[in-house]
Amino acid sequence: MLVMQGSAGQSYRLQRIKAISFDCDMTLRDFEAVMRHSLGRALAELHRCLLESLLTDLTIDRMIEI
């Protein structure tokens, strides 16, 4: 089980992850679409858990650049 620490000291358990798959040659998934969808979900979770002022310039495109 993965436990993450939030900005206010809360811990979040990630129990719903069942599998992580890798498709290195992109024959199974459209990597760009999956990456953007996944980063969007991660960004939404960051907005939920962190102060909004910390995320003013963070976008999916910025996350990809980083």
N, CA, C and O atoms as a GROMACS GRO file, in nm:
protein
  264
    1MET      N    1   0.085  -0.116   0.000
    1MET     CA    2   0.000   0.000   0.000
    1MET      C    3   0.090   0.124   0.000
    1MET      O    4   0.186   0.132   0.077
    2LEU      N    5   0.059   0.218  -0.086
    2LEU     CA    6   0.133   0.344  -0.095
    2LEU      C    7   0.062   0.447  -0.009
    2LEU      O    8  -0.059   0.464  -0.018
    3VAL      N    9   0.139   0.517   0.074
    3VAL     CA   10   0.083   0.622   0.158
    3VAL      C   11   0.150   0.752   0.120
    3VAL      O   12   0.273   0.760   0.117
    4MET      N   13   0.071   0.855   0.089
    4MET     CA   14   0.123   0.986   0.053
    4MET      C   15   0.091   1.084   0.165
    4MET      O   16  -0.008   1.068   0.237
    5GLN      N   17   0.175   1.185   0.180
    5GLN     CA   18   0.156   1.287   0.283
    5GLN      C   19   0.104   1.414   0.217
    5GLN      O   20   0.164   1.461   0.120
    6GLY      N   21  -0.005   1.471   0.266
    6GLY     CA   22  -0.063   1.595   0.215
    6GLY      C   23   0.001   1.716   0.280
    6GLY      O   24   0.081   1.703   0.372
    7SER      N   25  -0.036   1.835   0.232
    7SER     CA   26   0.025   1.959   0.279
    7SER      C   27  -0.007   1.988   0.426
    7SER      O   28   0.072   2.053   0.494
    8ALA      N   29  -0.119   1.943   0.474
    8ALA     CA   30  -0.157   1.969   0.612
    8ALA      C   31  -0.124   1.851   0.703
    8ALA      O   32  -0.177   1.842   0.814
    9GLY      N   33  -0.038   1.762   0.657
    9GLY     CA   34   0.002   1.648   0.738
    9GLY      C   35  -0.088   1.527   0.728
    9GLY      O   36  -0.062   1.426   0.793
   10GLN      N   37  -0.195   1.535   0.646
   10GLN     CA   38  -0.283   1.420   0.631
   10GLN      C   39  -0.211   1.313   0.549
   10GLN      O   40  -0.130   1.345   0.461
   11SER      N   41  -0.240   1.190   0.576
   11SER     CA   42  -0.186   1.083   0.493
   11SER      C   43  -0.300   1.024   0.410
   11SER      O   44  -0.413   1.012   0.456
   12TYR      N   45  -0.268   0.988   0.289
   12TYR     CA   46  -0.367   0.932   0.196
   12TYR      C   47  -0.319   0.794   0.154
   12TYR      O   48  -0.206   0.778   0.107
   13ARG      N   49  -0.403   0.694   0.171
   13ARG     CA   50  -0.369   0.558   0.130
   13ARG      C   51  -0.424   0.533  -0.009
   13ARG      O   52  -0.542   0.556  -0.036
   14LEU      N   53  -0.339   0.486  -0.095
   14LEU     CA   54  -0.381   0.455  -0.231
   14LEU      C   55  -0.404   0.305  -0.240
   14LEU      O   56  -0.313   0.230  -0.274
   15GLN      N   57  -0.525   0.263  -0.210
   15GLN     CA   58  -0.556   0.121  -0.206
   15GLN      C   59  -0.624   0.071  -0.333
   15GLN      O   60  -0.630  -0.050  -0.356
   16ARG      N   61  -0.673   0.162  -0.415
   16ARG     CA   62  -0.751   0.118  -0.531
   16ARG      C   63  -0.664   0.080  -0.650
   16ARG      O   64  -0.715   0.024  -0.747
   17ILE      N   65  -0.535   0.106  -0.646
   17ILE     CA   66  -0.448   0.068  -0.757
   17ILE      C   67  -0.432  -0.083  -0.756
   17ILE      O   68  -0.387  -0.141  -0.657
   18LYS      N   69  -0.469  -0.145  -0.867
   18LYS     CA   70  -0.462  -0.291  -0.877
   18LYS      C   71  -0.345  -0.337  -0.965
   18LYS      O   72  -0.288  -0.443  -0.942
   19ALA      N   73  -0.311  -0.256  -1.065
   19ALA     CA   74  -0.204  -0.296  -1.156
   19ALA      C   75  -0.147  -0.172  -1.224
   19ALA      O   76  -0.217  -0.072  -1.244
   20ILE      N   77  -0.022  -0.180  -1.260
   20ILE     CA   78   0.044  -0.078  -1.341
   20ILE      C   79   0.101  -0.151  -1.462
   20ILE      O   80   0.174  -0.249  -1.447
   21SER      N   81   0.067  -0.104  -1.580
   21SER     CA   82   0.117  -0.170  -1.700
   21SER      C   83   0.204  -0.074  -1.779
   21SER      O   84   0.187   0.048  -1.772
   22PHE      N   85   0.296  -0.128  -1.854
   22PHE     CA   86   0.385  -0.050  -1.939
   22PHE      C   87   0.367  -0.096  -2.083
   22PHE      O   88   0.365  -0.216  -2.111
   23ASP      N   89   0.356  -0.002  -2.172
   23ASP     CA   90   0.340  -0.030  -2.315
   23ASP      C   91   0.447   0.050  -2.388
   23ASP      O   92   0.419   0.152  -2.450
   24CYS      N   93   0.570   0.001  -2.381
   24CYS     CA   94   0.686   0.077  -2.430
   24CYS      C   95   0.683   0.105  -2.580
   24CYS      O   96   0.738   0.206  -2.625
   25ASP      N   97   0.621   0.019  -2.658
   25ASP     CA   98   0.619   0.043  -2.803
   25ASP      C   99   0.486   0.102  -2.851
   25ASP      O  100   0.463   0.112  -2.971
   26MET      N  101   0.397   0.140  -2.757
   26MET     CA  102   0.269   0.205  -2.784
   26MET      C  103   0.179   0.125  -2.878
   26MET      O  104   0.108   0.183  -2.960
   27THR      N  105   0.182  -0.008  -2.865
   27THR     CA  106   0.095  -0.091  -2.947
   27THR      C  107  -0.040  -0.116  -2.880
   27THR      O  108  -0.136  -0.153  -2.947
   28LEU      N  109  -0.048  -0.096  -2.750
   28LEU     CA  110  -0.172  -0.122  -2.678
   28LEU      C  111  -0.252   0.003  -2.648
   28LEU      O  112  -0.375  -0.002  -2.645
   29ARG      N  113  -0.187   0.114  -2.626
   29ARG     CA  114  -0.252   0.238  -2.585
   29ARG      C  115  -0.197   0.357  -2.662
   29ARG      O  116  -0.083   0.354  -2.710
   30ASP      N  117  -0.277   0.460  -2.674
   30ASP     CA  118  -0.231   0.588  -2.728
   30ASP      C  119  -0.166   0.662  -2.612
   30ASP      O  120  -0.234   0.722  -2.529
   31PHE      N  121  -0.034   0.657  -2.606
   31PHE     CA  122   0.038   0.708  -2.490
   31PHE      C  123   0.006   0.854  -2.461
   31PHE      O  124  -0.017   0.890  -2.345
   32GLU      N  125   0.003   0.938  -2.562
   32GLU     CA  126  -0.024   1.081  -2.542
   32GLU      C  127  -0.159   1.102  -2.473
   32GLU      O  128  -0.170   1.179  -2.378
   33ALA      N  129  -0.261   1.035  -2.522
   33ALA     CA  130  -0.395   1.050  -2.464
   33ALA      C  131  -0.399   0.997  -2.321
   33ALA      O  132  -0.457   1.061  -2.232
   34VAL      N  133  -0.339   0.882  -2.297
   34VAL     CA  134  -0.338   0.822  -2.163
   34VAL      C  135  -0.259   0.911  -2.067
   34VAL      O  136  -0.300   0.932  -1.953
   35MET      N  137  -0.144   0.964  -2.114
   35MET     CA  138  -0.063   1.051  -2.030
   35MET      C  139  -0.140   1.176  -1.991
   35MET      O  140  -0.140   1.215  -1.874
   36ARG      N  141  -0.204   1.240  -2.088
   36ARG     CA  142  -0.278   1.364  -2.059
   36ARG      C  143  -0.396   1.336  -1.965
   36ARG      O  144  -0.424   1.416  -1.876
   37HIS      N  145  -0.465   1.225  -1.986
   37HIS     CA  146  -0.575   1.189  -1.896
   37HIS      C  147  -0.523   1.166  -1.754
   37HIS      O  148  -0.581   1.215  -1.658
   38SER      N  149  -0.416   1.091  -1.743
   38SER     CA  150  -0.359   1.059  -1.612
   38SER      C  151  -0.308   1.184  -1.541
   38SER      O  152  -0.330   1.201  -1.421
   39LEU      N  153  -0.241   1.271  -1.615
   39LEU     CA  154  -0.193   1.396  -1.555
   39LEU      C  155  -0.309   1.486  -1.514
   39LEU      O  156  -0.300   1.556  -1.413
   40GLY      N  157  -0.415   1.484  -1.590
   40GLY     CA  158  -0.534   1.561  -1.552
   40GLY      C  159  -0.592   1.512  -1.421
   40GLY      O  160  -0.633   1.593  -1.337
   41ARG      N  161  -0.597   1.381  -1.404
   41ARG     CA  162  -0.647   1.324  -1.278
   41ARG      C  163  -0.554   1.358  -1.162
   41ARG      O  164  -0.599   1.390  -1.052
   42ALA      N  165  -0.422   1.351  -1.188
   42ALA     CA  166  -0.325   1.385  -1.084
   42ALA      C  167  -0.335   1.533  -1.047
   42ALA      O  168  -0.327   1.568  -0.929
   43LEU      N  169  -0.353   1.619  -1.146
   43LEU     CA  170  -0.366   1.762  -1.122
   43LEU      C  171  -0.493   1.792  -1.041
   43LEU      O  172  -0.491   1.876  -0.951
   44ALA      N  173  -0.601   1.724  -1.072
   44ALA     CA  174  -0.725   1.742  -0.995
   44ALA      C  175  -0.704   1.701  -0.849
   44ALA      O  176  -0.755   1.767  -0.759
   45GLU      N  177  -0.632   1.594  -0.827
   45GLU     CA  178  -0.604   1.550  -0.691
   45GLU      C  179  -0.514   1.649  -0.618
   45GLU      O  180  -0.533   1.676  -0.500
   46LEU      N  181  -0.416   1.704  -0.688
   46LEU     CA  182  -0.331   1.806  -0.628
   46LEU      C  183  -0.413   1.928  -0.588
   46LEU      O  184  -0.393   1.983  -0.480
   47HIS      N  185  -0.504   1.969  -0.675
   47HIS     CA  186  -0.590   2.083  -0.643
   47HIS      C  187  -0.678   2.052  -0.521
   47HIS      O  188  -0.707   2.142  -0.441
   48ARG      N  189  -0.719   1.928  -0.507
   48ARG     CA  190  -0.802   1.890  -0.394
   48ARG      C  191  -0.723   1.889  -0.263
   48ARG      O  192  -0.777   1.924  -0.158
   49CYS      N  193  -0.597   1.850  -0.269
   49CYS     CA  194  -0.518   1.828  -0.147
   49CYS      C  195  -0.429   1.945  -0.106
   49CYS      O  196  -0.393   1.956   0.011
   50LEU      N  197  -0.393   2.032  -0.200
   50LEU     CA  198  -0.298   2.138  -0.170
   50LEU      C  199  -0.362   2.274  -0.177
   50LEU      O  200  -0.472   2.290  -0.230
   51LEU      N  201  -0.294   2.371  -0.124
   51LEU     CA  202  -0.340   2.509  -0.134
   51LEU      C  203  -0.341   2.553  -0.279
   51LEU      O  204  -0.246   2.528  -0.353
   52GLU      N  205  -0.448   2.617  -0.321
   52GLU     CA  206  -0.463   2.662  -0.460
   52GLU      C  207  -0.349   2.755  -0.501
   52GLU      O  208  -0.307   2.754  -0.617
   53SER      N  209  -0.298   2.835  -0.408
   53SER     CA  210  -0.192   2.930  -0.440
   53SER      C  211  -0.062   2.861  -0.483
   53SER      O  212   0.020   2.922  -0.551
   54LEU      N  213  -0.045   2.736  -0.444
   54LEU     CA  214   0.075   2.661  -0.483
   54LEU      C  215   0.066   2.610  -0.626
   54LEU      O  216   0.167   2.569  -0.684
   55LEU      N  217  -0.054   2.611  -0.685
   55LEU     CA  218  -0.075   2.546  -0.814
   55LEU      C  219  -0.118   2.642  -0.924
   55LEU      O  220  -0.169   2.598  -1.027
   56THR      N  221  -0.100   2.772  -0.905
   56THR     CA  222  -0.156   2.868  -1.000
   56THR      C  223  -0.104   2.849  -1.141
   56THR      O  224  -0.179   2.869  -1.237
   57ASP      N  225   0.023   2.812  -1.157
   57ASP     CA  226   0.081   2.799  -1.291
   57ASP      C  227   0.092   2.655  -1.339
   57ASP      O  228   0.146   2.630  -1.447
   58LEU      N  229   0.044   2.561  -1.262
   58LEU     CA  230   0.058   2.421  -1.299
   58LEU      C  231  -0.057   2.377  -1.388
   58LEU      O  232  -0.174   2.384  -1.350
   59THR      N  233  -0.022   2.332  -1.506
   59THR     CA  234  -0.118   2.279  -1.603
   59THR      C  235  -0.067   2.144  -1.652
   59THR      O  236   0.045   2.103  -1.619
   60ILE      N  237  -0.147   2.075  -1.729
   60ILE     CA  238  -0.102   1.948  -1.785
   60ILE      C  239   0.018   1.970  -1.876
   60ILE      O  240   0.114   1.894  -1.869
   61ASP      N  241   0.014   2.073  -1.959
   61ASP     CA  242   0.129   2.100  -2.047
   61ASP      C  243   0.254   2.132  -1.967
   61ASP      O  244   0.364   2.089  -2.004
   62ARG      N  245   0.240   2.206  -1.857
   62ARG     CA  246   0.356   2.239  -1.772
   62ARG      C  247   0.408   2.113  -1.705
   62ARG      O  248   0.530   2.096  -1.693
   63MET      N  249   0.320   2.024  -1.663
   63MET     CA  250   0.363   1.898  -1.603
   63MET      C  251   0.443   1.815  -1.702
   63MET      O  252   0.542   1.752  -1.665
   64ILE      N  253   0.403   1.816  -1.827
   64ILE     CA  254   0.475   1.743  -1.931
   64ILE      C  255   0.613   1.805  -1.953
   64ILE      O  256   0.712   1.733  -1.971
   65GLU      N  257   0.620   1.938  -1.953
   65GLU     CA  258   0.748   2.006  -1.971
   65GLU      C  259   0.847   1.970  -1.860
   65GLU      O  260   0.967   1.952  -1.884
   66ILE      N  261   0.795   1.961  -1.739
   66ILE     CA  262   0.882   1.933  -1.624
   66ILE      C  263   0.942   1.795  -1.638
   66ILE      O  264   1.019   1.752  -1.552
   0.00000   0.00000   0.00000
